[in-house]
Amino acid sequence: MPGKQLIVFDFDWSFVDQDTDRWVFEVLSTELRRLLQTRKSAGTGMQCTPDVVNDTMKDLYEKGFKKEDVLEALRILPFHPAMKRAVTSLQTRSKDTTFLCLSNSNEVYIGTILEKHGLNSLFSQIITNPAHWNPSAPDHLIIGRRLPADQPPHGCSVGCLANMCKGDELDTYLAANGGKDSFEKIVYIGDGGNDFCPLLRMRKQDLVLCRKNLELHERILNESEKAGLKVDVKYWEQAWQIDE
């Protein structure tokens, strides 16, 4: 077992086997799932940003869906038992291992899923978009941006979404927790295009576990040499391989 290490998880399609933003609408309303897709395509063409999900969540509320409907959809979201076994067994074996969640989902989605599976205490910190139930309309979930639209942009040139530069977030976390060199190894588990940026901040002795045939896989294949990627990369398809 290595010394002090940091395990960084993206959430959607990395920790769990779905996209949380899309899943809620797929469970509750095909009409709104299509609307989400239309809005995503009509705007910047980027992935489901918090702004687009927030707009569609307002539509969900106006159609009469309740808070409990949203929460129950999250509770049944696919989460592989092998992934739970992987993280809980490592947590038990290695007291020098810290888990960090770095996700473009939101606080309510992630918190609800972790609570359902008894993993509330797994992550030392969850870096994601803010979300809260509207005090004046308790069934309406409001989703914000990690980096609010009225603040200066993060200036990332690697391709992070406007609401969050994952590379900057990882650097900030490391600086606040003893610095990069205080960890013998950093392991990053991800799948999305915006997971490429933090990989560029990692060292040769670190490890990326990239889910095969998704956006991160494509970016590593096409951009790693030009971008100067140093970190070791291994590919996986199913959660049992992470456990292994």
C-alpha atoms as one frame of an Amber mdcrd trajectory, in Angstrom:
protein
   0.000   0.000   0.000   1.472   3.390  -0.992   1.938   6.292   1.406  -0.314
   9.321   1.585  -2.460   9.474  -1.529  -5.342  11.505  -2.940  -8.139   9.862
  -4.929 -10.028  12.415  -7.051 -13.391  11.365  -8.481 -15.448  13.022 -11.129
 -19.054  11.998 -10.379 -21.165  11.440 -13.505 -20.133   8.352 -15.491 -17.125
   8.021 -13.170 -18.335   7.443  -9.627 -21.899   6.606 -10.714 -23.110   5.002
 -13.948 -25.202   7.888 -15.266 -25.270  11.615 -15.937 -27.134  13.117 -12.973
 -28.410  16.152 -14.901 -29.973  14.085 -17.655 -31.107  11.229 -15.431 -33.599
  13.239 -13.370 -35.468  14.342 -16.479 -35.252  10.916 -18.100 -36.956   9.412
 -15.050 -39.591  12.110 -14.626 -40.406  13.627 -18.032 -39.419  12.623 -21.556
 -40.705  15.995 -22.778 -38.327  17.888 -20.500 -35.462  15.534 -21.262 -35.882
  16.493 -24.930 -36.127  20.173 -23.987 -32.872  19.873 -22.041 -31.185  18.403
 -25.098 -32.607  21.124 -27.359 -31.436  23.897 -25.053 -27.995  22.380 -24.750
 -27.619  22.180 -28.528 -29.086  25.612 -29.215 -26.776  27.478 -26.871 -23.016
  27.131 -26.818 -23.109  23.503 -27.842 -21.376  22.643 -24.575 -22.471  19.971
 -22.126 -25.392  20.495 -19.775 -24.240  23.590 -17.937 -25.861  24.500 -14.611
 -27.720  27.342 -16.350 -29.477  24.984 -18.765 -30.280  22.440 -16.060 -31.571
  25.210 -13.796 -33.931  26.496 -16.512 -35.288  23.004 -17.113 -35.640  22.320
 -13.388 -37.913  25.382 -13.215 -40.046  23.831 -15.964 -40.193  20.615 -13.958
 -41.489  22.492 -10.928 -44.079  24.355 -13.007 -45.380  21.026 -14.324 -46.210
  20.028 -10.760 -43.359  17.686  -9.889 -42.454  17.616  -6.211 -39.212  17.652
  -4.261 -39.689  14.001  -3.359 -40.026  13.084  -7.052 -36.592  14.577  -7.741
 -35.013  12.969  -4.684 -36.446   9.539  -5.475 -35.168   9.754  -9.058 -31.694
  10.381  -7.643 -31.973   7.520  -5.160 -32.581   5.015  -7.974 -29.764   6.308
 -10.172 -27.430   3.405 -11.113 -24.482   3.068  -8.759 -22.422  -0.077  -9.185
 -21.835  -2.182  -6.041 -18.255  -2.782  -7.194 -17.557   0.964  -7.099 -18.870
   1.155  -3.543 -16.759  -1.872  -2.638 -13.708  -0.268  -4.243 -13.853   2.959
  -2.259 -14.976   1.509   1.073 -12.370  -1.258   1.037  -9.593   1.196   0.177
 -10.812   3.559   2.894 -10.626   0.694   5.399  -7.201  -0.540   4.263  -5.473
   2.807   3.912  -5.950   5.502   6.522  -3.545   7.707   4.535  -5.946   7.887
   1.588  -8.084  10.998   1.065 -11.045  11.103  -1.332 -12.003  14.290  -3.189
 -15.058  14.787  -5.423 -14.601  17.261  -8.296 -17.792  17.390 -10.338 -19.914
  19.557 -12.608 -23.081  18.091 -11.040 -24.447  19.887  -7.953 -24.619  19.671
  -4.166 -28.162  18.327  -3.906 -27.735  15.616  -6.538 -24.431  14.348  -5.154
 -25.465  14.636  -1.507 -28.702  12.723  -2.081 -26.957   9.859  -3.878 -24.182
   9.583  -1.281 -26.739   9.555   1.534 -28.746   6.817  -0.187 -25.665   4.589
  -0.308 -24.295   5.445   3.139 -21.252   7.290   1.792 -21.786  10.753   3.295
 -18.389  10.704   4.987 -16.355   9.354   2.054 -15.190  12.609   0.495 -13.089
  15.091   2.429 -14.564  17.802   0.193 -17.111  17.965  -2.628 -16.262  20.661
  -5.164 -19.303  21.178  -7.362 -22.062  23.620  -8.273 -24.291  25.010  -5.519
 -27.964  24.019  -5.322 -30.809  24.633  -2.876 -34.556  24.210  -2.554 -36.356
  27.525  -2.999 -37.593  28.662   0.455 -40.698  30.277  -1.071 -41.424  27.284
  -3.344 -40.026  24.195  -1.562 -40.491  21.869  -4.553 -38.355  24.043  -6.832
 -34.651  23.162  -6.958 -32.410  26.092  -7.880 -29.007  25.226  -9.347 -26.215
  27.781  -9.516 -22.677  27.984 -10.850 -19.499  27.171  -8.977 -18.099  30.333
 -10.561 -21.021  32.789 -10.765 -21.696  34.489 -14.074 -21.194  37.933 -12.520
 -17.612  37.134 -11.483 -14.542  37.397 -13.721 -14.122  34.312 -15.962 -11.535
  31.738 -14.934  -9.585  32.161 -18.184  -8.915  28.472 -18.784  -7.620  27.846
 -22.304  -7.833  24.042 -22.086 -11.588  23.848 -22.574 -13.238  23.812 -19.136
 -16.872  24.915 -18.908 -17.494  28.537 -17.936 -18.773  27.662 -14.464 -15.698
  25.724 -13.323 -12.057  25.174 -14.233 -11.316  21.754 -12.816  -7.580  22.294
 -13.113  -7.722  25.459 -11.017  -9.986  23.736  -8.499  -7.533  20.859  -8.090
  -4.604  23.251  -7.683  -6.506  25.254  -5.054  -7.412  22.116  -3.126  -3.812
  20.872  -3.160  -2.453  24.253  -2.047  -4.851  24.250   0.918  -3.919  20.691
   1.899  -0.165  20.662   2.135   0.709  21.053  -1.530   1.020  18.546  -4.345
   4.233  17.056  -2.984   2.578  16.115   0.316   0.864  13.279  -1.575   2.982
  10.364  -2.761   0.390   9.640  -5.433  -2.677  11.359  -6.875  -5.220   9.206
  -8.691  -7.874  10.845 -10.888 -10.959   8.917 -12.054 -12.812  10.704 -14.851
 -14.548  10.515 -18.205 -15.488  13.991 -19.468 -13.788  16.539 -21.673 -13.478
  18.958 -18.751 -11.473  16.324 -16.835  -8.551  16.864 -19.208  -7.462  20.154
 -17.614  -6.652  18.760 -14.130  -4.707  15.919 -15.744  -2.232  18.499 -17.039
  -1.497  19.508 -13.431  -0.514  15.955 -12.435   2.928  14.332 -12.213   4.531
  11.319 -13.867   4.134   9.198 -10.716   0.400   9.959 -10.549  -2.331   7.926
 -12.224  -5.400   8.648 -14.319  -8.158   6.052 -14.579 -10.004   7.133 -17.720
 -13.332   5.569 -18.685 -13.000   4.179 -22.194 -14.705   5.597 -25.285 -15.968
   8.812 -23.697 -14.822  12.426 -24.139 -11.768  12.267 -21.896 -10.492   9.201
 -23.739 -10.753  11.084 -27.030  -8.962  14.143 -25.680  -6.114  12.069 -24.265
  -5.659  10.316 -27.615  -5.765  13.524 -29.652  -4.218  16.169 -27.394  -1.939
  14.601 -24.781   1.312  14.883 -26.750   0.795  18.512 -27.738  -0.415  19.465
 -24.254   2.539  17.785 -22.562   0.577  15.270 -20.518   2.965  13.532 -18.088
   0.689  11.381 -15.964   0.309   7.613 -16.390  -3.069   6.660 -17.920  -5.009
   3.436 -17.540  -8.401   2.755 -19.142 -11.470   1.073 -17.673 -15.013   0.252
 -18.732 -16.785  -1.221 -15.703 -16.646  -0.532 -11.968 -15.212  -3.967 -11.145
 -12.048  -2.878 -12.933 -11.727   0.112 -10.596 -12.116  -2.260  -7.656  -9.445
  -4.492  -9.135
